[in-house]
Amino acid sequence: MKKGDIVYQCYSGIHRYGKIKDTKHNLKGDQWSWFSIEWIDDEKFINSQKWKAKMRGLAEDSYIPKYYRADDIQKIDLNKSIRTLLKLKELI
């Protein structure tokens, strides 16, 4: 994956979509690639993480990662995904 790629993450049933902003290799000395993501319409995730932090008595942003490990996100073909979702919509 590289800067500009469109990615997807499913976190506890929350579907998240975003674009890679930055890449770091071996960020934590673990040989993994890590990615900073610009998430779109991410309020549900943000609110869930703020709630988790509040319940644990921590800072609101303590559960919102700045970088995501390569195996935690998946690259998607945006145009193919849109075409597939439109086909699905036609079935409704």
N, C-alpha and C positions, 0 to 999 in steps of 0.2 A: 504494500500500500504506500501511497505517497500523498504529498500535499495536493489538495484539490479533489481527492477522491471522495465519493459519497459513501457513507457508512450507515450501518444499522446496529442497534443494540437492543436486546430484550432484557430488561432488568426487572425482576419480580413481576413479570406480566406487563410492564410498561414498555411500549414500543417507542424507541427513540431513533430519530433520523438526524444526520448531521453531515458536515463537511470537514475533512481534515485540514487544520490550520498549520500544524507544525509537527515535525517528526524528530524524535530523539532516539538514538541507538545506545543501548547499554546504560540507560538513564539511572538505574538502580544497581548497576554492577551485576546484572543478571543475564546478560546477553540477549535480552528481548528488545524488540522495537516498541516504542511508546509513542502515542499520538495525542496531540491536543485537538479537541473537536469543537466546532461551532455547532451546537445543537439548535434545532428549529422547533418552536412550539413545545418547549420542554418544561412547562409549568408543573405538570403532574409529577415528574421526577423531582424537580426542585422542592416542591412542597413535601413530598414524601421524605426527602433527605433532611429537610428542616425539622420535620416532626420527629424523625429518628434522633437527631442531635438534641432536641429539646427533651425528649424522654430520657436521654442519657446524661443530661446536664452539661452538654458541650456547646461550643460555638456553632452558630447556625450553619456556617459553611464547612464545617469539619468533615462532612460526609460527601462533599461534592469534589470529585477528583479533578485535578488540573490536567493529568495525562492518563490515558487508557492503554493497557498492555494490548499487544497485537491480537492475542487470542480472546479478548473481551469484546471485540467489535468485528463486524463483517462488512466487507466491501460489497456494494450492490450496483447493478446496472440500472440507473435511475429510469431511463427510457423504457427498458423492458418491464420494469416493475410497474410503471404507470400504465403501460398497455395491458398488462395482466389484470391490474385492479379495475381498469375500465371495462374489460371483458366480464369480470365478476359483477360489476355494477349493472351491466346489461341483464344479468340473470335475476336481479331483484325485481 
